[in-house]
Amino acid sequence: MGIYFRERKKIGKNSWLNFSRSGASASTKVGPLTINSRGGVWVKLPGGLNYRGRWK
């Protein structure tokens, strides 16, 4: 496990700009689903579980 940098700036009710060492991206949340501009998908599942994957 290493040290990483990430910063988030809220730009709307359910939208963020994300900044990290590898660059910037945008993300938006629709219900239990969060999608970012680099193809990442996060889904909140019942029981406190989460799924993280790719859509591209």
C-alpha positions in Angstrom: 0.0 0.0 0.0 1.5 3.3 -1.0 0.8 7.0 -0.6 -1.4 8.7 -3.1 -2.8 12.1 -3.8 -6.4 12.8 -4.6 -8.5 16.0 -4.4 -12.2 16.4 -5.2 -14.0 19.6 -5.9 -17.8 19.6 -6.1 -19.2 21.3 -9.2 -22.9 20.4 -8.9 -25.4 18.6 -6.8 -24.1 15.1 -7.9 -20.9 16.0 -9.9 -17.2 16.4 -9.0 -13.9 17.2 -10.6 -11.2 14.8 -9.4 -7.5 15.6 -9.4 -4.8 13.1 -8.9 -1.2 12.5 -9.8 -2.2 10.9 -13.1 -4.5 13.8 -14.1 -8.0 15.1 -13.8 -11.3 13.4 -14.3 -15.0 14.2 -13.7 -17.5 12.0 -12.0 -21.3 12.0 -11.5 -23.6 10.0 -9.2 -27.0 8.7 -10.2 -28.8 6.8 -7.4 -26.5 4.0 -6.2 -24.3 4.3 -9.4 -21.2 6.6 -9.8 -19.5 6.9 -13.2 -16.3 8.8 -14.0 -14.9 10.1 -17.3 -12.1 7.5 -17.3 -14.5 4.6 -17.4 -14.7 3.7 -13.7 -18.0 2.5 -12.2 -19.0 2.2 -8.6 -22.2 0.6 -7.4 -23.5 0.6 -3.8 -25.0 -2.8 -3.1 -27.2 -4.0 -0.2 -25.5 -5.0 3.1 -22.8 -2.3 2.9 -21.1 -3.8 0.0 -19.7 -1.9 -3.0 -18.7 -3.0 -6.6 -16.0 -1.2 -8.5 -15.3 -2.0 -12.2 -14.9 -0.6 -15.7 -17.5 0.3 -18.3 -15.0 0.9 -21.2 
